Amino acid sequence: MTATDIRNETSVPVSSPLAHRWSPRSLDGAHVLSADDLTALGEAARWAPSAMNLQPTRFIVARRGTDTFAKIAESLAGFNQVWAPRASALVVALAETERDGRPVRWAEYDLGQAVAHLTIEAADRGLVTHQMGGFDVDQLRSVFRIDKALTPVTVIAVGQYDPTADIDEAVRERDLEPRTRRELDDLTLILDI
């Protein structure tokens, strides 16, 4: 299976990047993310909707082979350290939860939209992303001297899927597990149409 195969069974057709998007861990450890691809992912995140146009999102972006990449990879927890270092890039997504001494209540929501746009742009370019919650927030704060107004929310691995990658068998097994989602009706609390 390739990253271009339709992976997501939907009740009606959806746009191609949504139909193809998934989060594998079997990444091509030799793939180099082009400058254009990296810029496009940033542009997709930049143009995501933002409440009051505050844009309370920040990113630490690092390509594999850099000191910044190594520092991000070192902050990853357990299983993520097994596969994520093969990513072409690691991205720390941060929400600006405070501005001018006032809380930004919707910062994490806006960050989620920015990351969603980034992942869809990646899928449209034939890339894959995998978001991780398993990382040491305090370690990232210390290493990158992250201001208290910024909250690291997720680390995103970006790369090229490689089903033949020489990876741990547990990683391969997780990638091959059938994809499931709750039924659409389960997501709707009230439907008045």
C-alpha positions in Angstrom: 0.0 0.0 0.0 1.3 3.5 -0.8 0.5 6.8 0.7 -1.7 7.6 -2.4 -4.1 4.6 -1.8 -7.5 5.7 -0.4 -7.3 4.6 3.2 -10.4 6.2 4.8 -13.8 4.7 4.2 -16.4 7.5 4.2 -20.1 7.5 3.7 -19.8 10.0 0.8 -16.7 11.0 -1.2 -14.4 13.6 0.5 -11.5 15.6 -1.0 -8.5 13.5 -2.0 -6.1 14.6 0.8 -8.7 13.7 3.4 -9.4 10.4 1.8 -5.7 9.6 1.8 -4.5 11.1 5.1 -3.1 8.7 7.6 -0.4 8.6 10.2 2.1 5.8 9.6 5.3 5.3 11.5 7.3 3.4 8.7 9.2 6.4 7.3 11.9 6.6 4.7 15.0 7.5 6.7 16.7 8.8 3.6 13.9 11.1 2.3 14.8 14.8 2.3 12.0 17.2 2.7 12.4 19.9 0.0 12.4 23.6 0.9 9.2 24.1 -1.2 7.4 21.3 0.7 8.5 22.7 4.0 7.4 26.2 3.0 4.1 24.9 1.8 3.4 23.2 5.1 4.1 26.4 6.9 1.9 28.4 4.5 -1.0 25.9 5.0 -0.7 26.4 8.8 -0.4 30.1 8.4 -3.6 30.5 6.5 -5.7 28.4 8.8 -8.7 30.1 10.4 -7.9 32.0 13.6 -10.3 33.6 16.1 -10.0 37.4 15.9 -7.0 36.7 13.6 -4.7 36.5 16.6 -2.9 33.5 15.1 -1.7 32.1 18.5 0.4 29.4 16.9 4.1 28.9 16.8 6.3 26.1 15.5 9.8 24.8 16.1 10.8 23.2 12.8 13.8 21.0 12.3 15.1 18.8 9.4 16.7 15.4 10.2 20.4 15.7 10.8 20.3 19.1 12.6 21.0 19.7 16.3 17.4 21.0 16.7 16.0 17.8 15.3 18.2 15.8 17.7 17.0 17.8 20.7 13.3 17.3 19.7 13.9 13.6 19.2 15.5 13.3 22.6 12.3 14.7 24.2 10.2 12.0 22.7 8.8 9.3 25.0 9.3 5.5 24.7 7.9 4.1 21.5 8.1 7.4 19.6 11.9 7.3 20.0 11.9 4.0 18.1 10.5 5.3 14.8 10.3 9.1 14.8 14.1 9.8 14.2 13.5 8.4 10.7 11.2 11.4 9.9 12.4 14.0 7.4 11.4 16.7 9.8 10.1 17.1 13.3 7.8 20.0 14.2 6.9 21.1 17.7 3.5 22.8 17.7 3.0 25.4 20.4 -0.1 27.4 21.4 0.3 31.0 22.6 -2.0 30.6 25.6 -1.3 34.0 27.0 -0.7 37.4 25.3 -0.1 40.7 27.0 -0.8 39.0 30.4 -4.2 37.8 29.3 -5.3 34.3 28.5 -5.9 33.4 24.9 -8.8 30.9 25.5 -9.0 29.5 22.0 -5.2 29.2 21.4 -5.2 25.4 21.4 -8.2 25.3 19.1 -6.5 27.6 16.6 -3.3 25.6 16.8 -5.3 22.5 16.1 -6.7 24.1 12.9 -3.2 25.2 11.8 -1.9 21.7 12.4 -4.8 20.1 10.6 -4.2 22.4 7.6 -0.5 21.4 7.7 -1.4 17.7 7.7 -3.8 18.0 4.8 -1.2 20.0 2.7 1.3 17.2 3.5 -1.2 14.6 2.3 -1.8 16.5 -0.9 1.9 16.5 -1.5 2.2 12.7 -1.0 3.8 13.2 2.4 2.7 11.7 5.7 2.5 13.2 9.2 2.2 11.6 12.6 1.3 13.7 15.6 2.6 12.7 19.0 1.5 13.5 22.5 4.3 11.4 24.0 7.1 13.9 24.6 8.6 15.7 27.6 7.1 19.2 27.7 9.5 20.4 30.5 12.5 19.1 28.5 11.5 21.0 25.4 10.8 24.1 27.5 14.3 23.9 29.0 16.2 23.1 25.8 14.6 25.7 23.6 14.0 28.3 26.4 10.2 28.4 25.6 8.4 31.3 27.1 5.7 30.4 29.7 3.1 32.0 27.4 3.7 29.2 24.9 2.5 25.7 25.5 4.0 22.7 23.5 0.9 20.7 22.4 2.2 18.1 20.0 5.3 17.0 18.0 4.7 16.2 14.4 6.8 13.8 12.4 6.8 14.7 8.6 8.2 12.4 6.0 7.7 9.9 3.2 6.0 6.6 3.9 8.2 3.6 3.2 6.5 0.2 3.6 9.9 -1.5 3.1 11.7 0.5 5.7 14.1 -1.5 8.0 12.1 -0.8 11.1 11.1 -2.5 14.3 8.4 -5.1 13.7 6.1 -3.5 16.3 6.2 -0.3 14.3 5.3 -2.1 11.1 2.4 -4.0 12.8 0.9 -0.8 14.1 1.0 0.8 10.6 -0.8 -2.3 9.2 -3.6 -2.3 11.7 -7.0 -1.6 10.2 -8.1 2.0 10.5 -11.2 2.6 12.5 -13.3 5.6 13.5 -16.5 6.1 15.4 -19.6 6.3 13.3 -20.6 9.7 12.1 -23.9 9.4 14.1 -21.8 8.9 17.2 -20.2 12.4 16.8 -23.5 14.3 16.5 -25.2 15.2 19.8 -28.1 17.1 18.2 -29.0 16.9 14.6 -31.9 19.2 13.7 -32.2 19.3 9.9 
